[in-house]
Amino acid sequence: MPAKKVSFGKKPAPEEPQGDRLNEWVAHRERQESAEQPHLDQPEKMKRLTLDIPEPLHRAIKRKAVDEGVTMVELLRSLLEQHFDASS
């Protein structure tokens, strides 16, 4: 069986640099955006937590979340916040 030939198109030409205007925008973008928008409450930073739990416990959490009409994440986050009083 003959080898399959793969051909690549011509390398695209580099775009024309826009010079100092582009560099200035990148450097001062955050300042410009904050001046354009009123200061809104920033969403709280989140950290990921991974747990290994037994299948029966997972099923029980999932069943409870479905019964309450929430996601598992919302249910667990609420329980953790209640237990650790994260509001303070």
N, C-alpha and C positions, 0 to 999 in steps of 0.2 A: 504494500500500500504506500503510495507516494506521500511525502510529508506535506502538511498543509502550509501554504504560504500566507503569511500575514504581512500586509503592507501598511505603513504608517504615512499619514499625510505630511505635508510640509510643516515645519515648525512655524508657529505664528510669530509675526513680527512684534517686537516689544512695543508697548504703548508709549506714547510721548509722556514724559513726566510733566506734571502740572506745576512743578516748582515749589516755591516758598509758600504759596497759598495753601496747598495741600498739607504741607508739614505744619503750618501754623494752625490749621483747623484741627489736626490730630492732637497737637500739643495742648490746645485750649478748649477742646470739645466739651469736657465736663463743666467747665466754668460757663460756657455759653448755654448749655442745656439747663443748668440750674438757674441761670438768670431768666430763661424763657419760661420756666415752669415754677409755680409756687411750690414752696417746700411742703411736700406731702409726707405723711408718716411712712417711713421706709419699712418694708416687710421685714419681719424678724428673720435673722439668718438661721438656717436649718443645718443640722448635722445628721448624717446617716448612722443608724444603729442596726446591726444585723444580729439576729438571734437564731439559734438552733433550738427548736422546741419539738416535743413529741407530737406525732400526728393527731392523736385524740385531742390534745390541747388546741392545736391549730383549728381542728374542725369545730370545737366548742366556741372559739373566738369568732370564727367565720359565721357560725349559726347565730350567735348573739348580735353580731353586726347586721346581718340580714334582717333579723327580727326588729332591730331598732331603726332600720333604714339608713344606716351609715356605712362608710367603708371601714375596713379593718384598721386602717391607719388612723382614721378619726376616732374610733373606739379606743384603741390602745393609747393614743396621744392623750385623750381625755382622762383615761384611768391613771396614766403616769403623772399627769399634771395634778390630779386630785391627791395622789399618794405623796408626791414630792412638793406640793404647794409651789409650783413653778411661777406663780404670779408675782411672788415677792422678789 
